[in-house]
Amino acid sequence: MGDNLKALIALFDNVCNAVKDGDRQRIDDLVPEINRMVRVYRQIVPPDVHIGNIWD
């Protein structure tokens, strides 16, 4: 779980910076990592509380 938490924090930081800078390409480049983290989340959290995946 530790590596996933580090990856999630780094991803959050990257998304925030891309939004702050208005860098749409960098946001688009982060989508695969966002989707990977959503898959990790779905493995950890019971199915009845899953968030929707708007990036598929």
mmCIF entry with sequence, helices, sheets and N, C-alpha, C, O atoms, coordinates in Angstrom:
data_MODEL
# 
_entry.id   MODEL 
# 
_entity.id                         1 
_entity.type                       polymer 
_entity.pdbx_number_of_molecules   1 
# 
_entity_poly.entity_id                      1 
_entity_poly.type                           'polypeptide(L)' 
_entity_poly.nstd_linkage                   no 
_entity_poly.nstd_monomer                   no 
_entity_poly.pdbx_seq_one_letter_code       MGDNLKALIALFDNVCNAVKDGDRQRIDDLVPEINRMVRVYRQIVPPDVHIGNIWD 
_entity_poly.pdbx_seq_one_letter_code_can   MGDNLKALIALFDNVCNAVKDGDRQRIDDLVPEINRMVRVYRQIVPPDVHIGNIWD 
_entity_poly.pdbx_strand_id                 A 
# 
loop_
_entity_poly_seq.entity_id 
_entity_poly_seq.num 
_entity_poly_seq.mon_id 
_entity_poly_seq.hetero 
1 1  MET n 
1 2  GLY n 
1 3  ASP n 
1 4  ASN n 
1 5  LEU n 
1 6  LYS n 
1 7  ALA n 
1 8  LEU n 
1 9  ILE n 
1 10 ALA n 
1 11 LEU n 
1 12 PHE n 
1 13 ASP n 
1 14 ASN n 
1 15 VAL n 
1 16 CYS n 
1 17 ASN n 
1 18 ALA n 
1 19 VAL n 
1 20 LYS n 
1 21 ASP n 
1 22 GLY n 
1 23 ASP n 
1 24 ARG n 
1 25 GLN n 
1 26 ARG n 
1 27 ILE n 
1 28 ASP n 
1 29 ASP n 
1 30 LEU n 
1 31 VAL n 
1 32 PRO n 
1 33 GLU n 
1 34 ILE n 
1 35 ASN n 
1 36 ARG n 
1 37 MET n 
1 38 VAL n 
1 39 ARG n 
1 40 VAL n 
1 41 TYR n 
1 42 ARG n 
1 43 GLN n 
1 44 ILE n 
1 45 VAL n 
1 46 PRO n 
1 47 PRO n 
1 48 ASP n 
1 49 VAL n 
1 50 HIS n 
1 51 ILE n 
1 52 GLY n 
1 53 ASN n 
1 54 ILE n 
1 55 TRP n 
1 56 ASP n 
# 
_struct_asym.id          A 
_struct_asym.entity_id   1 
# 
loop_
_struct_conf.conf_type_id 
_struct_conf.id 
_struct_conf.pdbx_PDB_helix_id 
_struct_conf.beg_label_comp_id 
_struct_conf.beg_label_asym_id 
_struct_conf.beg_label_seq_id 
_struct_conf.pdbx_beg_PDB_ins_code 
_struct_conf.end_label_comp_id 
_struct_conf.end_label_asym_id 
_struct_conf.end_label_seq_id 
_struct_conf.pdbx_end_PDB_ins_code 
_struct_conf.beg_auth_comp_id 
_struct_conf.beg_auth_asym_id 
_struct_conf.beg_auth_seq_id 
_struct_conf.end_auth_comp_id 
_struct_conf.end_auth_asym_id 
_struct_conf.end_auth_seq_id 
_struct_conf.pdbx_PDB_helix_class 
_struct_conf.details 
_struct_conf.pdbx_PDB_helix_length 
HELX_P HELX_P1 AA1 GLY A 2  ? ASP A 21 ? GLY A 2  ASP A 21 1 ? 20 
HELX_P HELX_P2 AA2 ARG A 24 ? ILE A 44 ? ARG A 24 ILE A 44 1 ? 21 
HELX_P HELX_P3 AA3 PRO A 47 ? VAL A 49 ? PRO A 47 VAL A 49 5 ? 3  
# 
_struct_conf_type.id          HELX_P 
_struct_conf_type.criteria    ? 
_struct_conf_type.reference   ? 
# 
loop_
_atom_site.group_PDB 
_atom_site.id 
_atom_site.type_symbol 
_atom_site.label_atom_id 
_atom_site.label_alt_id 
_atom_site.label_comp_id 
_atom_site.label_asym_id 
_atom_site.label_entity_id 
_atom_site.label_seq_id 
_atom_site.pdbx_PDB_ins_code 
_atom_site.Cartn_x 
_atom_site.Cartn_y 
_atom_site.Cartn_z 
_atom_site.occupancy 
_atom_site.B_iso_or_equiv 
_atom_site.pdbx_formal_charge 
_atom_site.auth_seq_id 
_atom_site.auth_comp_id 
_atom_site.auth_asym_id 
_atom_site.auth_atom_id 
_atom_site.pdbx_PDB_model_num 
ATOM 1   N N  . MET A 1 1  ? 0.818   -1.197 0.000   1.00 0.00 ? 1  MET A N  1 
ATOM 2   C CA . MET A 1 1  ? 0.000   0.000  0.000   1.00 0.00 ? 1  MET A CA 1 
ATOM 3   C C  . MET A 1 1  ? 0.861   1.260  0.000   1.00 0.00 ? 1  MET A C  1 
ATOM 4   O O  . MET A 1 1  ? 0.442   2.285  -0.537  1.00 0.00 ? 1  MET A O  1 
ATOM 5   N N  . GLY A 1 2  ? 2.042   1.205  0.584   1.00 0.00 ? 2  GLY A N  1 
ATOM 6   C CA . GLY A 1 2  ? 2.908   2.371  0.681   1.00 0.00 ? 2  GLY A CA 1 
ATOM 7   C C  . GLY A 1 2  ? 3.298   2.943  -0.671  1.00 0.00 ? 2  GLY A C  1 
ATOM 8   O O  . GLY A 1 2  ? 3.271   4.158  -0.868  1.00 0.00 ? 2  GLY A O  1 
ATOM 9   N N  . ASP A 1 3  ? 3.665   2.064  -1.607  1.00 0.00 ? 3  ASP A N  1 
ATOM 10  C CA . ASP A 1 3  ? 4.035   2.544  -2.940  1.00 0.00 ? 3  ASP A CA 1 
ATOM 11  C C  . ASP A 1 3  ? 2.853   3.177  -3.654  1.00 0.00 ? 3  ASP A C  1 
ATOM 12  O O  . ASP A 1 3  ? 3.010   4.179  -4.351  1.00 0.00 ? 3  ASP A O  1 
ATOM 13  N N  . ASN A 1 4  ? 1.667   2.597  -3.484  1.00 0.00 ? 4  ASN A N  1 
ATOM 14  C CA . ASN A 1 4  ? 0.477   3.169  -4.105  1.00 0.00 ? 4  ASN A CA 1 
ATOM 15  C C  . ASN A 1 4  ? 0.146   4.531  -3.502  1.00 0.00 ? 4  ASN A C  1 
ATOM 16  O O  . ASN A 1 4  ? -0.286  5.439  -4.212  1.00 0.00 ? 4  ASN A O  1 
ATOM 17  N N  . LEU A 1 5  ? 0.347   4.671  -2.208  1.00 0.00 ? 5  LEU A N  1 
ATOM 18  C CA . LEU A 1 5  ? 0.093   5.961  -1.571  1.00 0.00 ? 5  LEU A CA 1 
ATOM 19  C C  . LEU A 1 5  ? 1.063   7.017  -2.091  1.00 0.00 ? 5  LEU A C  1 
ATOM 20  O O  . LEU A 1 5  ? 0.660   8.148  -2.362  1.00 0.00 ? 5  LEU A O  1 
ATOM 21  N N  . LYS A 1 6  ? 2.327   6.660  -2.231  1.00 0.00 ? 6  LYS A N  1 
ATOM 22  C CA . LYS A 1 6  ? 3.315   7.589  -2.788  1.00 0.00 ? 6  LYS A CA 1 
ATOM 23  C C  . LYS A 1 6  ? 2.948   7.973  -4.218  1.00 0.00 ? 6  LYS A C  1 
ATOM 24  O O  . LYS A 1 6  ? 3.038   9.140  -4.598  1.00 0.00 ? 6  LYS A O  1 
ATOM 25  N N  . ALA A 1 7  ? 2.530   6.977  -5.013  1.00 0.00 ? 7  ALA A N  1 
ATOM 26  C CA . ALA A 1 7  ? 2.135   7.244  -6.398  1.00 0.00 ? 7  ALA A CA 1 
ATOM 27  C C  . ALA A 1 7  ? 0.909   8.143  -6.443  1.00 0.00 ? 7  ALA A C  1 
ATOM 28  O O  . ALA A 1 7  ? 0.825   9.033  -7.289  1.00 0.00 ? 7  ALA A O  1 
ATOM 29  N N  . LEU A 1 8  ? -0.036  7.922  -5.547  1.00 0.00 ? 8  LEU A N  1 
ATOM 30  C CA . LEU A 1 8  ? -1.243  8.741  -5.514  1.00 0.00 ? 8  LEU A CA 1 
ATOM 31  C C  . LEU A 1 8  ? -0.920  10.188 -5.144  1.00 0.00 ? 8  LEU A C  1 
ATOM 32  O O  . LEU A 1 8  ? -1.471  11.120 -5.730  1.00 0.00 ? 8  LEU A O  1 
ATOM 33  N N  . ILE A 1 9  ? -0.033  10.370 -4.180  1.00 0.00 ? 9  ILE A N  1 
ATOM 34  C CA . ILE A 1 9  ? 0.360   11.725 -3.780  1.00 0.00 ? 9  ILE A CA 1 
ATOM 35  C C  . ILE A 1 9  ? 1.071   12.431 -4.935  1.00 0.00 ? 9  ILE A C  1 
ATOM 36  O O  . ILE A 1 9  ? 0.803   13.601 -5.208  1.00 0.00 ? 9  ILE A O  1 
ATOM 37  N N  . ALA A 1 10 ? 1.973   11.724 -5.610  1.00 0.00 ? 10 ALA A N  1 
ATOM 38  C CA . ALA A 1 10 ? 2.682   12.312 -6.750  1.00 0.00 ? 10 ALA A CA 1 
ATOM 39  C C  . ALA A 1 10 ? 1.703   12.653 -7.875  1.00 0.00 ? 10 ALA A C  1 
ATOM 40  O O  . ALA A 1 10 ? 1.808   13.710 -8.497  1.00 0.00 ? 10 ALA A O  1 
ATOM 41  N N  . LEU A 1 11 ? 0.758   11.757 -8.130  1.00 0.00 ? 11 LEU A N  1 
ATOM 42  C CA . LEU A 1 11 ? -0.244  11.998 -9.168  1.00 0.00 ? 11 LEU A CA 1 
ATOM 43  C C  . LEU A 1 11 ? -1.092  13.218 -8.826  1.00 0.00 ? 11 LEU A C  1 
ATOM 44  O O  . LEU A 1 11 ? -1.333  14.067 -9.685  1.00 0.00 ? 11 LEU A O  1 
ATOM 45  N N  . PHE A 1 12 ? -1.537  13.308 -7.594  1.00 0.00 ? 12 PHE A N  1 
ATOM 46  C CA . PHE A 1 12 ? -2.336  14.450 -7.154  1.00 0.00 ? 12 PHE A CA 1 
ATOM 47  C C  . PHE A 1 12 ? -1.559  15.750 -7.349  1.00 0.00 ? 12 PHE A C  1 
ATOM 48  O O  . PHE A 1 12 ? -2.108  16.736 -7.840  1.00 0.00 ? 12 PHE A O  1 
ATOM 49  N N  . ASP A 1 13 ? -0.289  15.752 -6.968  1.00 0.00 ? 13 ASP A N  1 
ATOM 50  C CA . ASP A 1 13 ? 0.566   16.917 -7.126  1.00 0.00 ? 13 ASP A CA 1 
ATOM 51  C C  . ASP A 1 13 ? 0.704   17.296 -8.605  1.00 0.00 ? 13 ASP A C  1 
ATOM 52  O O  . ASP A 1 13 ? 0.613   18.471 -8.959  1.00 0.00 ? 13 ASP A O  1 
ATOM 53  N N  . ASN A 1 14 ? 0.924   16.299 -9.459  1.00 0.00 ? 14 ASN A N  1 
ATOM 54  C CA . ASN A 1 14 ? 1.056   16.555 -10.894 1.00 0.00 ? 14 ASN A CA 1 
ATOM 55  C C  . ASN A 1 14 ? -0.227  17.107 -11.494 1.00 0.00 ? 14 ASN A C  1 
ATOM 56  O O  . ASN A 1 14 ? -0.186  18.038 -12.298 1.00 0.00 ? 14 ASN A O  1 
ATOM 57  N N  . VAL A 1 15 ? -1.362  16.543 -11.110 1.00 0.00 ? 15 VAL A N  1 
ATOM 58  C CA . VAL A 1 15 ? -2.649  17.030 -11.620 1.00 0.00 ? 15 VAL A CA 1 
ATOM 59  C C  . VAL A 1 15 ? -2.889  18.473 -11.165 1.00 0.00 ? 15 VAL A C  1 
ATOM 60  O O  . VAL A 1 15 ? -3.291  19.322 -11.961 1.00 0.00 ? 15 VAL A O  1 
ATOM 61  N N  . CYS A 1 16 ? -2.642  18.741 -9.890  1.00 0.00 ? 16 CYS A N  1 
ATOM 62  C CA . CYS A 1 16 ? -2.838  20.097 -9.370  1.00 0.00 ? 16 CYS A CA 1 
ATOM 63  C C  . CYS A 1 16 ? -1.961  21.106 -10.106 1.00 0.00 ? 16 CYS A C  1 
ATOM 64  O O  . CYS A 1 16 ? -2.427  22.187 -10.467 1.00 0.00 ? 16 CYS A O  1 
ATOM 65  N N  . ASN A 1 17 ? -0.704  20.759 -10.327 1.00 0.00 ? 17 ASN A N  1 
ATOM 66  C CA . ASN A 1 17 ? 0.193   21.673 -11.038 1.00 0.00 ? 17 ASN A CA 1 
ATOM 67  C C  . ASN A 1 17 ? -0.226  21.871 -12.484 1.00 0.00 ? 17 ASN A C  1 
ATOM 68  O O  . ASN A 1 17 ? -0.155  22.985 -13.003 1.00 0.00 ? 17 ASN A O  1 
ATOM 69  N N  . ALA A 1 18 ? -0.663  20.805 -13.139 1.00 0.00 ? 18 ALA A N  1 
ATOM 70  C CA . ALA A 1 18 ? -1.113  20.925 -14.526 1.00 0.00 ? 18 ALA A CA 1 
ATOM 71  C C  . ALA A 1 18 ? -2.349  21.810 -14.621 1.00 0.00 ? 18 ALA A C  1 
ATOM 72  O O  . ALA A 1 18 ? -2.463  22.622 -15.539 1.00 0.00 ? 18 ALA A O  1 
ATOM 73  N N  . VAL A 1 19 ? -3.271  21.658 -13.681 1.00 0.00 ? 19 VAL A N  1 
ATOM 74  C CA . VAL A 1 19 ? -4.479  22.496 -13.677 1.00 0.00 ? 19 VAL A CA 1 
ATOM 75  C C  . VAL A 1 19 ? -4.099  23.944 -13.389 1.00 0.00 ? 19 VAL A C  1 
ATOM 76  O O  . VAL A 1 19 ? -4.587  24.864 -14.046 1.00 0.00 ? 19 VAL A O  1 
ATOM 77  N N  . LYS A 1 20 ? -3.228  24.140 -12.407 1.00 0.00 ? 20 LYS A N  1 
ATOM 78  C CA . LYS A 1 20 ? -2.784  25.496 -12.049 1.00 0.00 ? 20 LYS A CA 1 
ATOM 79  C C  . LYS A 1 20 ? -2.143  26.192 -13.249 1.00 0.00 ? 20 LYS A C  1 
ATOM 80  O O  . LYS A 1 20 ? -2.365  27.381 -13.478 1.00 0.00 ? 20 LYS A O  1 
ATOM 81  N N  . ASP A 1 21 ? -1.342  25.437 -14.016 1.00 0.00 ? 21 ASP A N  1 
ATOM 82  C CA . ASP A 1 21 ? -0.639  25.992 -15.167 1.00 0.00 ? 21 ASP A CA 1 
ATOM 83  C C  . ASP A 1 21 ? -1.505  26.041 -16.426 1.00 0.00 ? 21 ASP A C  1 
ATOM 84  O O  . ASP A 1 21 ? -1.102  26.615 -17.438 1.00 0.00 ? 21 ASP A O  1 
ATOM 85  N N  . GLY A 1 22 ? -2.691  25.439 -16.362 1.00 0.00 ? 22 GLY A N  1 
ATOM 86  C CA . GLY A 1 22 ? -3.558  25.391 -17.538 1.00 0.00 ? 22 GLY A CA 1 
ATOM 87  C C  . GLY A 1 22 ? -2.989  24.526 -18.648 1.00 0.00 ? 22 GLY A C  1 
ATOM 88  O O  . GLY A 1 22 ? -3.216  24.795 -19.827 1.00 0.00 ? 22 GLY A O  1 
ATOM 89  N N  . ASP A 1 23 ? -2.246  23.482 -18.275 1.00 0.00 ? 23 ASP A N  1 
ATOM 90  C CA . ASP A 1 23 ? -1.563  22.616 -19.234 1.00 0.00 ? 23 ASP A CA 1 
ATOM 91  C C  . ASP A 1 23 ? -2.425  21.397 -19.555 1.00 0.00 ? 23 ASP A C  1 
ATOM 92  O O  . ASP A 1 23 ? -2.304  20.350 -18.919 1.00 0.00 ? 23 ASP A O  1 
ATOM 93  N N  . ARG A 1 24 ? -3.286  21.549 -20.538 1.00 0.00 ? 24 ARG A N  1 
ATOM 94  C CA . ARG A 1 24 ? -4.226  20.489 -20.916 1.00 0.00 ? 24 ARG A CA 1 
ATOM 95  C C  . ARG A 1 24 ? -3.491  19.234 -21.398 1.00 0.00 ? 24 ARG A C  1 
ATOM 96  O O  . ARG A 1 24 ? -3.923  18.117 -21.111 1.00 0.00 ? 24 ARG A O  1 
ATOM 97  N N  . GLN A 1 25 ? -2.392  19.409 -22.123 1.00 0.00 ? 25 GLN A N  1 
ATOM 98  C CA . GLN A 1 25 ? -1.649  18.247 -22.621 1.00 0.00 ? 25 GLN A CA 1 
ATOM 99  C C  . GLN A 1 25 ? -1.095  17.429 -21.473 1.00 0.00 ? 25 GLN A C  1 
ATOM 100 O O  . GLN A 1 25 ? -1.154  16.200 -21.509 1.00 0.00 ? 25 GLN A O  1 
ATOM 101 N N  . ARG A 1 26 ? -0.559  18.082 -20.457 1.00 0.00 ? 26 ARG A N  1 
ATOM 102 C CA . ARG A 1 26 ? -0.021  17.347 -19.305 1.00 0.00 ? 26 ARG A CA 1 
ATOM 103 C C  . ARG A 1 26 ? -1.139  16.613 -18.576 1.00 0.00 ? 26 ARG A C  1 
ATOM 104 O O  . ARG A 1 26 ? -0.940  15.492 -18.108 1.00 0.00 ? 26 ARG A O  1 
ATOM 105 N N  . ILE A 1 27 ? -2.311  17.233 -18.475 1.00 0.00 ? 27 ILE A N  1 
ATOM 106 C CA . ILE A 1 27 ? -3.460  16.559 -17.860 1.00 0.00 ? 27 ILE A CA 1 
ATOM 107 C C  . ILE A 1 27 ? -3.816  15.318 -18.670 1.00 0.00 ? 27 ILE A C  1 
ATOM 108 O O  . ILE A 1 27 ? -4.020  14.239 -18.112 1.00 0.00 ? 27 ILE A O  1 
ATOM 109 N N  . ASP A 1 28 ? -3.891  15.477 -19.988 1.00 0.00 ? 28 ASP A N  1 
ATOM 110 C CA . ASP A 1 28 ? -4.198  14.330 -20.848 1.00 0.00 ? 28 ASP A CA 1 
ATOM 111 C C  . ASP A 1 28 ? -3.150  13.227 -20.696 1.00 0.00 ? 28 ASP A C  1 
ATOM 112 O O  . ASP A 1 28 ? -3.484  12.042 -20.716 1.00 0.00 ? 28 ASP A O  1 
ATOM 113 N N  . ASP A 1 29 ? -1.896  13.613 -20.544 1.00 0.00 ? 29 ASP A N  1 
ATOM 114 C CA . ASP A 1 29 ? -0.819  12.632 -20.380 1.00 0.00 ? 29 ASP A CA 1 
ATOM 115 C C  . ASP A 1 29 ? -0.939  11.867 -19.060 1.00 0.00 ? 29 ASP A C  1 
ATOM 116 O O  . ASP A 1 29 ? -0.436  10.750 -18.939 1.00 0.00 ? 29 ASP A O  1 
ATOM 117 N N  . LEU A 1 30 ? -1.602  12.465 -18.078 1.00 0.00 ? 30 LEU A N  1 
ATOM 118 C CA . LEU A 1 30 ? -1.761  11.830 -16.766 1.00 0.00 ? 30 LEU A CA 1 
ATOM 119 C C  . LEU A 1 30 ? -2.943  10.860 -16.705 1.00 0.00 ? 30 LEU A C  1 
ATOM 120 O O  . LEU A 1 30 ? -3.068  10.101 -15.744 1.00 0.00 ? 30 LEU A O  1 
ATOM 121 N N  . VAL A 1 31 ? -3.801  10.876 -17.708 1.00 0.00 ? 31 VAL A N  1 
ATOM 122 C CA . VAL A 1 31 ? -5.005  10.034 -17.690 1.00 0.00 ? 31 VAL A CA 1 
ATOM 123 C C  . VAL A 1 31 ? -4.685  8.549  -17.493 1.00 0.00 ? 31 VAL A C  1 
ATOM 124 O O  . VAL A 1 31 ? -5.371  7.901  -16.703 1.00 0.00 ? 31 VAL A O  1 
ATOM 125 N N  . PRO A 1 32 ? -3.679  7.973  -18.169 1.00 0.00 ? 32 PRO A N  1 
ATOM 126 C CA . PRO A 1 32 ? -3.397  6.552  -17.917 1.00 0.00 ? 32 PRO A CA 1 
ATOM 127 C C  . PRO A 1 32 ? -3.041  6.270  -16.449 1.00 0.00 ? 32 PRO A C  1 
ATOM 128 O O  . PRO A 1 32 ? -3.452  5.250  -15.896 1.00 0.00 ? 32 PRO A O  1 
ATOM 129 N N  . GLU A 1 33 ? -2.292  7.159  -15.831 1.00 0.00 ? 33 GLU A N  1 
ATOM 130 C CA . GLU A 1 33 ? -1.943  6.969  -14.423 1.00 0.00 ? 33 GLU A CA 1 
ATOM 131 C C  . GLU A 1 33 ? -3.173  7.147  -13.531 1.00 0.00 ? 33 GLU A C  1 
ATOM 132 O O  . GLU A 1 33 ? -3.327  6.438  -12.537 1.00 0.00 ? 33 GLU A O  1 
ATOM 133 N N  . ILE A 1 34 ? -4.036  8.078  -13.880 1.00 0.00 ? 34 ILE A N  1 
ATOM 134 C CA . ILE A 1 34 ? -5.291  8.258  -13.133 1.00 0.00 ? 34 ILE A CA 1 
ATOM 135 C C  . ILE A 1 34 ? -6.104  6.971  -13.212 1.00 0.00 ? 34 ILE A C  1 
ATOM 136 O O  . ILE A 1 34 ? -6.615  6.490  -12.200 1.00 0.00 ? 34 ILE A O  1 
ATOM 137 N N  . ASN A 1 35 ? -6.222  6.419  -14.403 1.00 0.00 ? 35 ASN A N  1 
ATOM 138 C CA . ASN A 1 35 ? -6.977  5.167  -14.574 1.00 0.00 ? 35 ASN A CA 1 
ATOM 139 C C  . ASN A 1 35 ? -6.343  4.020  -13.800 1.00 0.00 ? 35 ASN A C  1 
ATOM 140 O O  . ASN A 1 35 ? -7.055  3.191  -13.233 1.00 0.00 ? 35 ASN A O  1 
ATOM 141 N N  . ARG A 1 36 ? -5.011  3.959  -13.768 1.00 0.00 ? 36 ARG A N  1 
ATOM 142 C CA . ARG A 1 36 ? -4.336  2.913  -13.005 1.00 0.00 ? 36 ARG A CA 1 
ATOM 143 C C  . ARG A 1 36 ? -4.670  3.038  -11.527 1.00 0.00 ? 36 ARG A C  1 
ATOM 144 O O  . ARG A 1 36 ? -4.937  2.039  -10.858 1.00 0.00 ? 36 ARG A O  1 
ATOM 145 N N  . MET A 1 37 ? -4.655  4.260  -11.020 1.00 0.00 ? 37 MET A N  1 
ATOM 146 C CA . MET A 1 37 ? -4.952  4.466  -9.605  1.00 0.00 ? 37 MET A CA 1 
ATOM 147 C C  . MET A 1 37 ? -6.423  4.150  -9.299  1.00 0.00 ? 37 MET A C  1 
ATOM 148 O O  . MET A 1 37 ? -6.733  3.676  -8.206  1.00 0.00 ? 37 MET A O  1 
ATOM 149 N N  . VAL A 1 38 ? -7.318  4.402  -10.237 1.00 0.00 ? 38 VAL A N  1 
ATOM 150 C CA . VAL A 1 38 ? -8.729  4.041  -10.045 1.00 0.00 ? 38 VAL A CA 1 
ATOM 151 C C  . VAL A 1 38 ? -8.855  2.518  -9.952  1.00 0.00 ? 38 VAL A C  1 
ATOM 152 O O  . VAL A 1 38 ? -9.630  2.008  -9.143  1.00 0.00 ? 38 VAL A O  1 
ATOM 153 N N  . ARG A 1 39 ? -8.096  1.794  -10.776 1.00 0.00 ? 39 ARG A N  1 
ATOM 154 C CA . ARG A 1 39 ? -8.123  0.321  -10.703 1.00 0.00 ? 39 ARG A CA 1 
ATOM 155 C C  . ARG A 1 39 ? -7.605  -0.162 -9.348  1.00 0.00 ? 39 ARG A C  1 
ATOM 156 O O  . ARG A 1 39 ? -8.161  -1.095 -8.769  1.00 0.00 ? 39 ARG A O  1 
ATOM 157 N N  . VAL A 1 40 ? -6.553  0.463  -8.844  1.00 0.00 ? 40 VAL A N  1 
ATOM 158 C CA . VAL A 1 40 ? -6.028  0.112  -7.525  1.00 0.00 ? 40 VAL A CA 1 
ATOM 159 C C  . VAL A 1 40 ? -7.101  0.366  -6.470  1.00 0.00 ? 40 VAL A C  1 
ATOM 160 O O  . VAL A 1 40 ? -7.343  -0.478 -5.607  1.00 0.00 ? 40 VAL A O  1 
ATOM 161 N N  . TYR A 1 41 ? -7.741  1.527  -6.543  1.00 0.00 ? 41 TYR A N  1 
ATOM 162 C CA . TYR A 1 41 ? -8.807  1.883  -5.606  1.00 0.00 ? 41 TYR A CA 1 
ATOM 163 C C  . TYR A 1 41 ? -9.913  0.836  -5.626  1.00 0.00 ? 41 TYR A C  1 
ATOM 164 O O  . TYR A 1 41 ? -10.411 0.429  -4.576  1.00 0.00 ? 41 TYR A O  1 
ATOM 165 N N  . ARG A 1 42 ? -10.294 0.402  -6.819  1.00 0.00 ? 42 ARG A N  1 
ATOM 166 C CA . ARG A 1 42 ? -11.378 -0.581 -6.944  1.00 0.00 ? 42 ARG A CA 1 
ATOM 167 C C  . ARG A 1 42 ? -10.995 -1.934 -6.367  1.00 0.00 ? 42 ARG A C  1 
ATOM 168 O O  . ARG A 1 42 ? -11.872 -2.705 -5.976  1.00 0.00 ? 42 ARG A O  1 
ATOM 169 N N  . GLN A 1 43 ? -9.706  -2.239 -6.306  1.00 0.00 ? 43 GLN A N  1 
ATOM 170 C CA . GLN A 1 43 ? -9.265  -3.496 -5.699  1.00 0.00 ? 43 GLN A CA 1 
ATOM 171 C C  . GLN A 1 43 ? -9.307  -3.414 -4.178  1.00 0.00 ? 43 GLN A C  1 
ATOM 172 O O  . GLN A 1 43 ? -9.442  -4.433 -3.502  1.00 0.00 ? 43 GLN A O  1 
ATOM 173 N N  . ILE A 1 44 ? -9.194  -2.213 -3.646  1.00 0.00 ? 44 ILE A N  1 
ATOM 174 C CA . ILE A 1 44 ? -9.120  -2.020 -2.199  1.00 0.00 ? 44 ILE A CA 1 
ATOM 175 C C  . ILE A 1 44 ? -10.498 -1.797 -1.579  1.00 0.00 ? 44 ILE A C  1 
ATOM 176 O O  . ILE A 1 44 ? -10.785 -2.305 -0.495  1.00 0.00 ? 44 ILE A O  1 
ATOM 177 N N  . VAL A 1 45 ? -11.346 -1.041 -2.265  1.00 0.00 ? 45 VAL A N  1 
ATOM 178 C CA . VAL A 1 45 ? -12.638 -0.618 -1.728  1.00 0.00 ? 45 VAL A CA 1 
ATOM 179 C C  . VAL A 1 45 ? -13.734 -1.566 -2.213  1.00 0.00 ? 45 VAL A C  1 
ATOM 180 O O  . VAL A 1 45 ? -13.735 -1.960 -3.379  1.00 0.00 ? 45 VAL A O  1 
ATOM 181 N N  . PRO A 1 46 ? -14.665 -1.937 -1.334  1.00 0.00 ? 46 PRO A N  1 
ATOM 182 C CA . PRO A 1 46 ? -15.769 -2.814 -1.750  1.00 0.00 ? 46 PRO A CA 1 
ATOM 183 C C  . PRO A 1 46 ? -16.558 -2.226 -2.927  1.00 0.00 ? 46 PRO A C  1 
ATOM 184 O O  . PRO A 1 46 ? -16.710 -1.008 -3.024  1.00 0.00 ? 46 PRO A O  1 
ATOM 185 N N  . PRO A 1 47 ? -17.060 -3.088 -3.821  1.00 0.00 ? 47 PRO A N  1 
ATOM 186 C CA . PRO A 1 47 ? -17.744 -2.622 -5.030  1.00 0.00 ? 47 PRO A CA 1 
ATOM 187 C C  . PRO A 1 47 ? -18.925 -1.681 -4.785  1.00 0.00 ? 47 PRO A C  1 
ATOM 188 O O  . PRO A 1 47 ? -19.213 -0.844 -5.641  1.00 0.00 ? 47 PRO A O  1 
ATOM 189 N N  . ASP A 1 48 ? -19.611 -1.788 -3.658  1.00 0.00 ? 48 ASP A N  1 
ATOM 190 C CA . ASP A 1 48 ? -20.792 -0.951 -3.452  1.00 0.00 ? 48 ASP A CA 1 
ATOM 191 C C  . ASP A 1 48 ? -20.445 0.507  -3.170  1.00 0.00 ? 48 ASP A C  1 
ATOM 192 O O  . ASP A 1 48 ? -21.347 1.341  -3.084  1.00 0.00 ? 48 ASP A O  1 
ATOM 193 N N  . VAL A 1 49 ? -19.162 0.836  -3.023  1.00 0.00 ? 49 VAL A N  1 
ATOM 194 C CA . VAL A 1 49 ? -18.769 2.231  -2.795  1.00 0.00 ? 49 VAL A CA 1 
ATOM 195 C C  . VAL A 1 49 ? -17.813 2.755  -3.850  1.00 0.00 ? 49 VAL A C  1 
ATOM 196 O O  . VAL A 1 49 ? -17.173 3.787  -3.648  1.00 0.00 ? 49 VAL A O  1 
ATOM 197 N N  . HIS A 1 50 ? -17.706 2.059  -4.973  1.00 0.00 ? 50 HIS A N  1 
ATOM 198 C CA . HIS A 1 50 ? -16.822 2.509  -6.064  1.00 0.00 ? 50 HIS A CA 1 
ATOM 199 C C  . HIS A 1 50 ? -17.298 3.835  -6.626  1.00 0.00 ? 50 HIS A C  1 
ATOM 200 O O  . HIS A 1 50 ? -18.493 4.111  -6.722  1.00 0.00 ? 50 HIS A O  1 
ATOM 201 N N  . ILE A 1 51 ? -16.310 4.647  -6.995  1.00 0.00 ? 51 ILE A N  1 
ATOM 202 C CA . ILE A 1 51 ? -16.616 5.861  -7.734  1.00 0.00 ? 51 ILE A CA 1 
ATOM 203 C C  . ILE A 1 51 ? -16.767 5.506  -9.201  1.00 0.00 ? 51 ILE A C  1 
ATOM 204 O O  . ILE A 1 51 ? -16.269 4.467  -9.635  1.00 0.00 ? 51 ILE A O  1 
ATOM 205 N N  . GLY A 1 52 ? -17.428 6.325  -9.957  1.00 0.00 ? 52 GLY A N  1 
ATOM 206 C CA . GLY A 1 52 ? -17.538 6.092  -11.381 1.00 0.00 ? 52 GLY A CA 1 
ATOM 207 C C  . GLY A 1 52 ? -16.227 6.389  -12.078 1.00 0.00 ? 52 GLY A C  1 
ATOM 208 O O  . GLY A 1 52 ? -15.480 7.262  -11.637 1.00 0.00 ? 52 GLY A O  1 
ATOM 209 N N  . ASN A 1 53 ? -15.935 5.686  -13.148 1.00 0.00 ? 53 ASN A N  1 
ATOM 210 C CA . ASN A 1 53 ? -14.715 5.930  -13.920 1.00 0.00 ? 53 ASN A CA 1 
ATOM 211 C C  . ASN A 1 53 ? -15.081 6.759  -15.135 1.00 0.00 ? 53 ASN A C  1 
ATOM 212 O O  . ASN A 1 53 ? -15.564 6.224  -16.133 1.00 0.00 ? 53 ASN A O  1 
ATOM 213 N N  . ILE A 1 54 ? -14.856 8.055  -15.059 1.00 0.00 ? 54 ILE A N  1 
ATOM 214 C CA . ILE A 1 54 ? -15.260 8.945  -16.144 1.00 0.00 ? 54 ILE A CA 1 
ATOM 215 C C  . ILE A 1 54 ? -14.227 9.016  -17.250 1.00 0.00 ? 54 ILE A C  1 
ATOM 216 O O  . ILE A 1 54 ? -14.444 9.696  -18.253 1.00 0.00 ? 54 ILE A O  1 
ATOM 217 N N  . TRP A 1 55 ? -13.079 8.309  -17.085 1.00 0.00 ? 55 TRP A N  1 
ATOM 218 C CA . TRP A 1 55 ? -12.016 8.408  -18.082 1.00 0.00 ? 55 TRP A CA 1 
ATOM 219 C C  . TRP A 1 55 ? -11.988 7.231  -19.041 1.00 0.00 ? 55 TRP A C  1 
ATOM 220 O O  . TRP A 1 55 ? -11.167 7.222  -19.958 1.00 0.00 ? 55 TRP A O  1 
ATOM 221 N N  . ASP A 1 56 ? -12.846 6.243  -18.867 1.00 0.00 ? 56 ASP A N  1 
ATOM 222 C CA . ASP A 1 56 ? -12.847 5.097  -19.778 1.00 0.00 ? 56 ASP A CA 1 
ATOM 223 C C  . ASP A 1 56 ? -13.539 5.424  -21.062 1.00 0.00 ? 56 ASP A C  1 
ATOM 224 O O  . ASP A 1 56 ? -13.634 4.574  -21.947 1.00 0.00 ? 56 ASP A O  1 
# 
